[in-house]
């Protein structure tokens, strides 16, 4: 079958209410930013000239229709987006802690994104894609868990490369044991794993990052590539016989880190699309990490994520200024 899309992603599409200062009365001002990790990834991919489609669910409400318009504006095929008449669009409050970390609170019990049913999954979009990408937020509740399993069956049958980002959000799980079990399922499906420093320590129980990566390669024979994002320490890419580290690009103008990991993930997927998973040598991985770190650094200087991903030339210029 002809591959019309480079990447199709399934998962959450929601509104991130992000801190935007205080009103004259001293009340917090929250800006309604379109968000959700899978579409953040797809938005960056479209900036890199790749074709993308999304499968998910929003409420049949003002926020839901705003999100549909937003992803269409980014060049993402929204034909796999469903609307729920009973359940509202999922909302997240993203507040910044004093140490710079983010504190997430979700209005999702239920939220429309978890109401996606298996019969609503557009397998035709997946079958016509080179890569299928998903995260763990579509594994927290039914019916979206079953829908995700249905999508995975379609992706495997179509020979798609599978990409997974655990993207752990503790408040959304009944327990961390349940989270670990579902993320274990996701790990068993994927060819490419994007994981963060705190997630790998939590999931593997290894304080040393390389020991954690080695554990994952041992435990999941399906894995071909792991990238580890380490915040200010940069990033690491590992195949089964190559390890590459690249430092981060730190900026004084950093506002928030929302979307940085998604931007990074998209750039790695772009590298895989352009070079092929079986042709990733040390130099290709180093250049790919450097580009991904640069794009992620740019996003940290902007509010929101989905609408403000950098253009390819912008990233190239950013790197040229630092050579």
ABEGO torsion letter per residue (X at the ends): XBBABABBBBEBBBBBBBBAEBBAAGBBBBBBBBBEAAAAAAAAAAAAGBBBBBBBBBBBBAAAAAAAAAAAAAGBBAAABBBBAABBBBBBBBBBBAAGBBBBBBBAOBBAAAABBAAABBAAAAAABABBBBBAAAAABOAAAAAAAAAAAAAAAAGBBBBBBAGBBAAABABAAAAAAAAAAAAAABABBBBBAAAAAAAAGBABAAAAAAAAAAABAABABBBBBAEAAEBBBBBAABBBBBBBBBBAABABABGAAAAAAAAAAAAAAAAEAAABBAAAAAAAAAAAAAAAAAAAABBEAAAABBBAAAAAAAAAAAX
